[in-house]
Amino acid sequence: MPYFPLYLDHLGYAGWQIGAIVGMQPLLRWTSALGSAHAADRWCVRRPLLVVAGLGGALAVVPLLAVRGFVAVAAVSTAVGLLHGPIIPTLDATVIDHLPRLGGDYGRLRLWGSLAFVVGALASAPLVGRFSSAVVPVLLLLAALPLAPALARLPREQAALAGRSPAAWTLLTPPLRAFLTTAFLLQVSSGAWTGFFAVHTTSLGFPDTVPGLTWGLAVIAEIALFFWGARLVERVAPPELILLVLVLTVARWASGSRVGSFTTSAARASST
């Protein structure tokens, strides 16, 4: 994930092309996740759908090894986004069903996914440094291949809903609309970072390994939050905690813009 925009830049894509491919991913994943979740609830086929998503997503990555044109890469990315979209939210639903016998602490269970992200980002850094960002499709495929076998080992049991599964739009109560609006705005603020951080660090003259190293560092902080998250929620109610996170997010982007200006000025000074 940290290196994919860098790979698109390696292919010579313009900024709008990188933004289009990366920016479409949340919409694709959101769309397929809603449809898959509705089917899983209605027919209790959560695990089979997960296995299909994992296998199909891995197969969809294969053409990325050969295609180079914008339309072809966009088509492959669309397929991957649609197929991989349901995996994380469906995994979350599986965890919630079985959380009592898994220790009851969602955060400490979830941190293993973040730890895996750190390992992937840091382990990819020397490979990207050695072979350039051209190796990114290979790394994506290697990560996708074990998905389906791992998902097939998940518990088959699924909590049945009382009555028929309601349509997604029936969930849009006023409180949930406010919550989704907040989540949407947070994702909008992160969109440019996800799409262009790697390209930006390259333009400043940093090596290709920097995106993975810095993303890994950021997720280490996430792991700490997940580890102590249960204690934090005991002391701070979730609504207040969300407001605190929003304030910190504003501070994050404000400080990030200053750091970006400073590094750009420093890069220009060093070049002259």
C-alpha positions as CSV (number, residue, x, y, z in Angstrom):
1,M,0.0,0.0,0.0
2,P,2.7,2.6,0.8
3,Y,4.5,1.9,-2.4
4,F,1.7,1.5,-5.0
5,P,1.5,5.3,-5.9
6,L,5.3,5.2,-6.3
7,Y,4.9,2.3,-8.7
8,L,2.3,4.3,-10.7
9,D,4.8,7.2,-10.8
10,H,7.4,4.7,-12.0
11,L,5.1,3.9,-14.9
12,G,5.1,7.5,-15.9
13,Y,1.5,8.4,-14.9
14,A,0.4,11.9,-14.5
15,G,-0.8,13.2,-11.1
16,W,-4.5,13.0,-12.1
17,Q,-4.0,9.3,-13.2
18,I,-2.4,8.3,-9.9
19,G,-5.2,10.2,-8.1
20,A,-7.9,8.5,-10.1
21,I,-6.6,4.9,-9.6
22,V,-5.9,5.4,-5.8
23,G,-8.9,7.6,-5.2
24,M,-11.4,5.1,-6.7
25,Q,-10.3,2.3,-4.2
26,P,-12.4,3.5,-1.2
27,L,-15.6,3.8,-3.4
28,L,-15.0,0.3,-5.0
29,R,-14.4,-1.3,-1.6
30,W,-17.3,0.4,0.0
31,T,-19.7,-0.7,-2.8
32,S,-18.6,-4.4,-2.8
33,A,-18.5,-4.5,1.0
34,L,-22.1,-3.4,1.3
35,G,-23.3,-6.0,-1.2
36,S,-21.2,-8.8,0.3
37,A,-22.4,-8.0,3.9
38,H,-26.0,-8.0,2.8
39,A,-25.6,-11.4,1.1
40,A,-23.6,-12.8,4.1
41,D,-26.4,-11.7,6.6
42,R,-29.2,-12.9,4.4
43,W,-27.9,-16.4,3.5
44,C,-25.3,-16.9,6.3
45,V,-22.5,-17.4,3.8
46,R,-19.9,-15.2,5.4
47,R,-17.0,-17.6,5.3
48,P,-17.5,-18.8,1.7
49,L,-17.8,-15.1,0.5
50,L,-14.5,-14.4,2.3
51,V,-12.7,-17.2,0.6
52,V,-14.1,-16.2,-2.8
53,A,-12.9,-12.6,-2.1
54,G,-9.5,-13.7,-1.1
55,L,-9.0,-16.1,-4.0
56,G,-10.5,-13.8,-6.6
57,G,-8.5,-10.8,-5.3
58,A,-5.3,-12.8,-5.6
59,L,-6.1,-13.9,-9.2
60,A,-7.0,-10.3,-10.1
61,V,-3.5,-9.1,-9.0
62,V,-1.7,-11.4,-11.5
63,P,-2.3,-9.2,-14.6
64,L,-0.6,-6.3,-12.7
65,L,2.7,-8.1,-13.4
66,A,2.3,-7.5,-17.1
67,V,0.0,-4.5,-17.8
68,R,1.5,-1.0,-18.1
69,G,-1.1,1.2,-19.8
70,F,-3.3,3.5,-17.7
71,V,-6.6,1.9,-18.8
72,A,-5.4,-1.7,-18.2
73,V,-3.9,-0.9,-14.7
74,A,-7.1,1.0,-13.8
75,A,-9.2,-2.0,-14.8
76,V,-7.0,-4.4,-12.7
77,S,-7.1,-2.0,-9.7
78,T,-10.9,-1.8,-10.1
79,A,-11.2,-5.6,-10.0
80,V,-8.8,-5.9,-7.0
81,G,-10.7,-3.2,-5.1
82,L,-14.1,-4.8,-5.7
83,L,-12.9,-8.3,-4.7
84,H,-10.8,-7.2,-1.7
85,G,-13.3,-4.7,-0.4
86,P,-15.4,-7.1,1.7
87,I,-12.5,-8.7,3.4
88,I,-11.7,-6.4,6.3
89,P,-15.3,-5.5,7.3
90,T,-16.4,-9.1,7.0
91,L,-13.4,-10.2,9.2
92,D,-14.5,-7.6,11.7
93,A,-18.0,-9.1,11.7
94,T,-16.5,-12.6,12.2
95,V,-14.4,-11.3,15.1
96,I,-17.4,-9.7,16.8
97,D,-19.4,-12.9,16.6
98,H,-16.6,-14.8,18.3
99,L,-15.0,-12.1,20.5
100,P,-16.1,-13.5,23.9
101,R,-14.1,-16.7,23.4
102,L,-11.2,-14.7,21.9
103,G,-10.6,-12.7,25.1
104,G,-13.2,-9.9,24.7
105,D,-10.6,-7.3,23.8
106,Y,-11.0,-6.3,20.2
107,G,-8.1,-3.8,20.2
108,R,-5.5,-6.4,21.3
109,L,-6.8,-8.8,18.6
110,R,-6.8,-6.1,15.9
111,L,-3.3,-5.0,16.6
112,W,-2.0,-8.2,15.0
113,G,-3.2,-6.9,11.7
114,S,-1.4,-3.6,12.3
115,L,1.7,-5.6,13.3
116,A,1.6,-7.5,10.0
117,F,1.3,-4.2,8.1
118,V,4.5,-3.0,9.9
119,V,6.3,-6.2,9.0
120,G,5.2,-5.9,5.4
121,A,6.1,-2.3,5.0
122,L,9.5,-2.6,6.6
123,A,10.4,-5.9,4.9
124,S,9.4,-4.4,1.5
125,A,11.7,-1.4,2.0
126,P,15.0,-3.2,1.2
127,L,13.4,-4.9,-1.8
128,V,12.1,-1.7,-3.2
129,G,15.5,-0.1,-2.5
130,R,17.3,-2.9,-4.3
131,F,14.9,-3.4,-7.3
132,S,13.1,0.0,-7.4
133,S,9.3,0.3,-7.2
134,A,9.0,-2.0,-10.2
135,V,8.9,-4.8,-7.7
136,V,5.7,-3.6,-6.1
137,P,3.3,-5.9,-8.2
138,V,5.3,-8.9,-7.1
139,L,5.1,-7.9,-3.5
140,L,1.3,-7.4,-3.8
141,L,0.9,-10.8,-5.3
142,L,3.0,-12.5,-2.7
143,A,0.9,-10.9,0.0
144,A,-2.4,-11.9,-1.7
145,L,-1.7,-15.6,-2.3
146,P,-2.0,-16.8,1.3
147,L,-5.3,-15.0,1.8
148,A,-7.8,-17.6,0.6
149,P,-6.2,-20.5,2.5
150,A,-6.1,-18.4,5.7
151,L,-9.7,-17.2,5.4
152,A,-10.8,-20.8,4.8
153,R,-9.6,-21.6,8.4
154,L,-11.9,-19.1,10.0
155,P,-14.9,-20.3,12.1
156,R,-17.9,-21.3,10.0
157,E,-20.4,-20.3,12.7
158,Q,-22.2,-17.1,12.1
159,A,-24.7,-15.2,14.3
160,A,-28.1,-15.3,12.6
161,L,-30.1,-12.1,12.5
162,A,-33.6,-11.9,13.8
163,G,-35.8,-11.8,10.7
164,R,-34.6,-10.8,7.3
165,S,-31.5,-8.7,6.7
166,P,-32.6,-5.1,6.2
167,A,-31.5,-3.0,3.3
168,A,-28.4,-0.9,3.9
169,W,-30.2,2.5,3.6
170,T,-32.5,1.6,6.5
171,L,-29.5,2.0,8.8
172,L,-29.2,5.7,7.9
173,T,-30.6,7.1,11.1
174,P,-29.7,10.7,12.1
175,P,-26.9,9.6,14.5
176,L,-25.4,7.2,12.0
177,R,-25.6,9.9,9.2
178,A,-23.6,12.2,11.4
179,F,-21.1,9.4,12.2
180,L,-20.7,8.5,8.5
181,T,-20.2,12.1,7.5
182,T,-17.4,12.4,10.0
183,A,-15.8,9.2,8.7
184,F,-16.2,10.5,5.1
185,L,-14.5,13.8,5.9
186,L,-11.6,12.0,7.7
187,Q,-11.1,9.8,4.6
188,V,-11.2,12.9,2.3
189,S,-8.4,14.5,4.4
190,S,-6.4,11.3,4.2
191,G,-6.9,10.8,0.4
192,A,-4.2,13.1,-0.8
193,W,-1.8,11.7,1.7
194,T,-2.4,8.1,0.6
195,G,-2.2,8.9,-3.0
196,F,0.8,11.3,-3.1
197,F,2.9,11.0,0.0
198,A,5.3,8.5,-1.7
199,V,5.5,10.7,-4.8
200,H,6.1,13.7,-2.6
201,T,9.0,12.1,-0.7
202,T,10.6,11.1,-4.0
203,S,10.3,14.6,-5.4
204,L,12.2,15.8,-2.3
205,G,15.1,13.5,-3.2
206,F,14.4,10.8,-0.5
207,P,15.0,7.1,-1.5
208,D,12.1,4.9,-2.5
209,T,12.3,3.1,0.9
210,V,11.0,6.1,2.8
211,P,7.3,5.6,2.3
212,G,7.3,2.1,3.8
213,L,9.5,3.1,6.7
214,T,7.4,6.1,7.6
215,W,4.1,4.2,7.3
216,G,5.5,1.4,9.4
217,L,6.5,4.0,12.1
218,A,2.9,5.4,12.0
219,V,1.3,2.0,12.4
220,I,3.5,1.2,15.4
221,A,1.8,4.1,17.1
222,E,-1.5,2.5,16.1
223,I,-0.5,-0.8,17.6
224,A,0.2,1.0,21.0
225,L,-3.3,2.5,20.8
226,F,-4.9,-0.9,20.2
227,F,-2.9,-2.5,23.0
228,W,-4.1,0.1,25.6
229,G,-7.4,0.9,23.8
230,A,-9.6,-0.9,26.3
231,R,-8.2,1.0,29.2
232,L,-8.6,4.3,27.3
233,V,-12.2,3.6,26.5
234,E,-12.9,2.9,30.2
235,R,-11.6,6.4,31.1
236,V,-12.9,8.4,28.1
237,A,-16.3,7.8,26.6
238,P,-16.3,6.9,22.8
239,P,-18.0,10.2,21.7
240,E,-15.4,12.3,23.6
241,L,-12.6,10.1,22.3
242,I,-13.8,10.6,18.7
243,L,-13.8,14.4,19.3
244,L,-10.3,14.2,20.7
245,V,-9.1,12.3,17.6
246,L,-10.7,14.9,15.4
247,V,-8.8,17.7,17.1
248,L,-5.6,15.7,16.9
249,T,-6.3,15.1,13.2
250,V,-6.5,18.9,12.6
251,A,-3.2,19.3,14.4
252,R,-1.7,16.5,12.4
253,W,-2.5,18.1,9.0
254,A,-1.5,21.6,10.2
255,S,1.9,20.3,11.4
256,G,2.3,18.2,8.3
257,S,1.8,21.2,6.0
258,R,4.6,23.1,7.9
259,V,6.9,20.1,7.7
260,G,6.2,19.8,4.0
261,S,7.0,23.5,3.4
262,F,10.2,23.2,5.5
263,T,11.5,20.1,3.7
264,T,10.7,21.6,0.3
265,S,12.7,24.7,1.2
266,A,15.5,22.6,2.6
267,A,15.6,20.5,-0.6
268,R,15.7,23.6,-2.8
269,A,18.5,25.1,-0.7
270,S,20.6,21.9,-0.9
271,S,20.1,21.7,-4.6
272,T,21.4,25.3,-5.1
